[in-house]
Amino acid sequence: MKSTPTLLVPPAQTRIIRAVASSTAIETGQSIKELEALLKAQSSKYQQLSLAAAVA
């Protein structure tokens, strides 16, 4: 019995920011909301690049 392949949906940018902020908050003791705001406000010199997508 074959199962249908599951499509992988990449995480949204906001979820990635939340994950990084919460991880950093645990390590540093800072507020998640402050770190999240800082990450959203920063402009990266690598904005033209995107993360690699997993290929199934």
C-alpha positions as CSV (number, residue, x, y, z in Angstrom):
1,M,0.0,0.0,0.0
2,K,1.6,3.2,-1.2
3,S,1.1,6.4,0.7
4,T,0.9,9.7,-1.1
5,P,4.0,11.9,-0.7
6,T,3.8,14.7,1.8
7,L,4.6,18.2,0.5
8,L,7.0,20.1,2.8
9,V,6.0,23.7,3.4
10,P,8.9,26.0,4.3
11,P,8.5,27.9,7.5
12,A,7.4,31.5,7.3
13,Q,9.9,34.2,7.9
14,T,8.0,35.3,11.1
15,R,8.3,31.8,12.5
16,I,12.0,31.7,11.9
17,I,12.4,35.1,13.6
18,R,10.4,33.9,16.5
19,A,12.5,30.7,16.8
20,V,15.8,32.6,16.7
21,A,14.5,35.2,19.2
22,S,13.2,32.7,21.7
23,S,16.4,30.6,21.5
24,T,18.6,33.7,22.0
25,A,16.3,34.9,24.9
26,I,16.8,31.6,26.6
27,E,20.6,31.8,26.3
28,T,20.9,35.5,27.1
29,G,18.0,36.2,29.5
30,Q,16.7,39.0,27.3
31,S,13.0,39.5,26.4
32,I,11.7,37.6,23.4
33,K,9.7,40.6,22.2
34,E,12.7,42.9,22.3
35,L,14.9,40.4,20.4
36,E,12.1,39.8,17.9
37,A,11.7,43.6,17.3
38,L,15.5,43.9,16.9
39,L,15.6,41.1,14.3
40,K,12.7,42.5,12.3
41,A,14.2,46.0,12.4
42,Q,17.6,45.0,11.2
43,S,18.4,45.2,7.6
44,S,20.9,42.7,6.4
45,K,23.6,43.2,3.8
46,Y,22.6,39.8,2.4
47,Q,18.9,40.6,1.8
48,Q,19.2,39.6,-1.8
49,L,20.0,36.0,-0.8
50,S,17.4,33.5,0.3
51,L,17.8,30.4,2.4
52,A,18.3,27.1,0.6
53,A,15.1,25.0,0.2
54,A,15.1,21.3,1.0
55,V,14.6,19.2,-2.1
56,A,12.7,16.0,-1.7
